[in-house]
Amino acid sequence: MLKSSPLKVAPEDSSEASFQDRISPLSEALIAAGRFFDRRGWVPATGGNFSARLSPDRVLITASGVHKGELEADDLLVADLDGCPLGTARKASYETGLHMQLYRHDAAIGAVLHVHSVANTVLSRRLGSVVLKDYELQKLLPGKPEPDSVVEVPVFANDQNIARLADRIDAWMIEHPATPAYLIAGHGLYAWGASVGEARYRVEALELMFECELWNR
């Protein structure tokens, strides 16, 4: 049975009740995503991190150092768009800044999911980008590209300076607004959507296509 969230932090532009009402269903959706990804082997050890937008200026995000297949409600923290946790002494995920870059970049993004599969890790170490074509599942990506179109998933060099990496990704996405997701070399996939459900479907679709690309090489 899931623990109820102890968080009691409301943004300035939302009522306390409506804000707290959003925490529980979003927590449940992120926990379910973590368990699903864990069954696929995509969140080994403490790898991966998840988040969902609570309001224009608040995000629910996984705490640092927890297994994403074993999440409970109190492993999810409320943070502002600068990535600062609110109402808790716990630390948010080390890569919180990458989530916040996406939420600041596009107000329509409602959830961000980061996973480490074998396929995305190997491809991200070998390639400068992953080019997808002729997959029916491309239709699930942003913009709903047709299977006969070319979809490029960029790969960014890993950087332990998250702020610097976030700036590089932001500059790329401004120049390439159709970016459907991205990979970090040796570090995994970042995908997003308007909801946790949509982001989860996109992760599934991308991972299937990445696995096919890996087998084809």
N, C-alpha and C positions, 0 to 999 in steps of 0.2 A: 504494500500500500504506500502511495506516495506521501511524503511529508508535505504539509502545507507550508507555503513560503512565509518566512518571517518578515519579508521586506515591507516597509511602510514608507516608501519615498514617492511622492507625487510631483509631476512637473507643474510648472506655473500655469500652463494653459489647459489643464485637465482637472476635473474634480477628483478628490481622493477615491471615491467609490468606483468611478468608471476606470480609473487607472489600476486599482487593485483587482478589479474584475478581469482585466486583460492578462494579468500575470499568470493566473492558474492555467488557462487553456494554452497559452504560449509555452509555459513550462512543460506541460504534458506533451505538446507536439515536439519540442526539442528532445525530451527524454525518449520519446518513441523513435525519433530519427536516430538517436545515438544507439539504441538497441538494435534497430534494423541494420545500421552500418556495421555494428560490431559483429553481427551474424555473417556479414559479407567479408569480414577481415579488413575493413577499411579504416578502423580507428585503433590500431595496436597501442598497447601500453597507455601512455597519457596523450598520445597523438591526436590531432584534430581539435577543432573548436567550433562552437555553434553560437548563433545569436539571432534575435528577433527584435524588430522595432516595436516598442511599447507606445511611443508617441513621437511627435516631431523631434523632440530633444532628449529622449530616453530610450535605452536599449537594454534588453535582457541578454546576458552573455555568460558563457560557462566560466567558472572559476578556474584558476590555474591549478595544474597538478592532479586533476581528477580523471578517472577512466570514463570515456564518453559512452561506453556501453553499460555503465553502472551508475549513471546520473540519478540523483534525487533532486527534489525541488530546491533544497537549500544549497545545491551546487551551482545555482544560477543567480547571478548578481545583476542588480540594476546599475547602469553606468550612464554618464552623460556622453555627448558626442566628442568630447576630448578623451574619452576612455577612462575617466576617473570613476571608480566604484562609489556608490552612494549608500550610506547607512550601514556599512560593514567595514571590518578591518581586513577582510580577505582580499587577495589579489585577483584581478581578472586575468584571463589568458594573456600570455606574453605577446601574442599577435593581435591584441585588441585594436591596435592602431590600423591594421589592415581592414578590419570590419568597419571601423568608423570612417575610413576613407570612402568606402562604398556608400554608407548612409549619407554622408555629406555630399557625395557626388550626384546622387539620384534619390530624390524624395520618394520615388515609387518603390524603391527596394524595401521589402518588409522582412527579409530574412537572409542570412549569409551562413553557408555551411562549408567547412574545410575538412577534407579527409585525406588520408595517406593510404592509397592502394598500391599494390605491387606494380600494376600497369601504369598508373600515372607517375609513380616515382621513377620507374625505368625510362619511360618516354621523356620525362622532363630532364633526365640526365643526358639523354642522347641527342635531343632535338632543340632547335631554337624556337620552334613553334610546332604545334600539331595541327595538320591540315585534314579536315574531315570533308568527305564528299560521298554521295550515293548511299547515305544512311537514312532510313525512314525516321529514325528517332531525332534527326536534326530539327524536326518540326517542333519539338518541345523546348528548344532553346529560344532566347530572346529574339524577337522579330519573326519567329516561326519560319526559318529558312527552308525552302523546298529541298528535297533530297538531291536534286541535280545542281544545287548551288554549292559554292565552296565556303566552308566555315573555318576560320583560323582561330585557334586557341593559343595565345602567346605564352611564352615561357620567360620568366624573369629570373636572373641570377639571384641566388639566395643571399641574404644580407642580414646580419644580426642587428643592424641598426634599423629598427622597424619604421621609424619616422622617415628615414631616407628612402627605404623601399616603398613606403606608402606614397611618397612624393613622386617617385618614378612611375608607379602604377597609375597614379592620378593623371600625370602628364600624358601617358599613353592613352588612357581612356578618353581624355578630352580630344585627342587627335583621332582616336578610333572609337567613335561612340557606339558602334555595333559590336564591340567586344562581348562575346557571350559568356565568358568565364576566363580564368587564367590559371596557369601552373607556376609554381616556384621550383626551380631546379633542385631535385632531390628532396623536395619538401611537400609536394602534394598539390591538390586542387582547391581552388576557391570558386564556388558557384553561388548564385543568388536568385531570388525571385520575389514576387509580391507577397508571398506567404511562405511559411515553413514547408507546406505541402508542395508548392510549386518548386521551391529550391531543392527539395528532396528528389522530386521527379527528374530535375535537371542533373543532379549528381548521378542518379541511376543511369540516365541516358548517356551521359558523358563517359561514365565508367565502362559501360558496355562497348561503346565505340572505341575507347582507349584500349580495351582488352583485344578487340578485333585488330586494331592497328598494330599492337604488339605482336600478335600471332602472325600477322602478314609479313613481318620483317624477318 
